[in-house]
C-alpha cells in the first residue's frame, strides 16, 4: 500500500513540477466568470513536534447561472496547491483540484457538492465529494444533512506534520 501511495505522490509531484512556473489563473471568460487568486502563508501547529509553514497558492474560477427554471446556481472550479515546509527546508505538497456545484433540488433545498480532496468538519479529508443539503442558501439556511462519498483520510495538515516533523 505504501508503494502505491509513494508512486501516486511522485506522479502528482511530477505533474505539479511540469506546470509552467509562470502559469497564472484562467481567463475570466470575457467577464461572464469570476476568478479569485489565492496567495498566502500560514503557520501550522504540529503539536509537540513544533510548527511548520504552509503556503497556499492557486485560484478559484466560477460562473453563476441565470434564467428561470434553472436549478443550477453556480459552478466553481478550484486549483489549490498547498506547500508545507519545515525550518530545515524540507517540503510537502498537497493538491486540491476540482469543482464545487450549487443547485436547488426538486424540494427547493439548496445543495452544495464539493468534489476533489476537501477537508471536513470532522477533522478528516475526503478523496471524493461531500454533499451538503440546506433548507435555504447559506448563511441563512440550516444544514439538513452532510453525506461523504469517497475515502476519508487524514487532513493535509496531519499528513504534512507526519512528513516534516
Steps between C-alpha positions, in 0.01 A plus 500: 500500500784741586652429157175598326476818710865581426452451125184715505678774695793494256264522202318799654831670578614457137173648373539800729862551396409460133260796516659821380631710787336813359162335444242730651129473559261426215333769290173653619296386200454853366357608833233232540710315758682613812855406594649525851874453545627346825842584637568488875721345766396359837658321796382147579528361851617138500455465875803385696694460172499878446389738227523484121416759236221467243494690173160500325501582131253453220166632382123463488306556179124522512193554294153590617208359303207718402154431366163398628453133582875433513577289808875566462617803696878505477801294396840574650813322380795519735871427473669527838864410565599463865876502558615428854859553614700452817791705628748258336357586156326167440162532326176305465246575225127441490261573211129572530354528150138463398158661470244627753145496366199682651145415398141480620340155527139413413395571861650851492801412716838663431757232407878554510721224362873543569718267290876434516691463825297726730566522872219407730356639820573169674879542476545284192526561130322323221608381158166512324226747583281633779132574438359769731122556509359826645139613533605837350828642365765578762550698715126507583432134421514217750713196422272199453755231411863435404588192299858398413562294186854364471791419727542683830855559617722736695502873428775660294636660820523157668674349198746790485575485873568126470729555201693803626539461876 
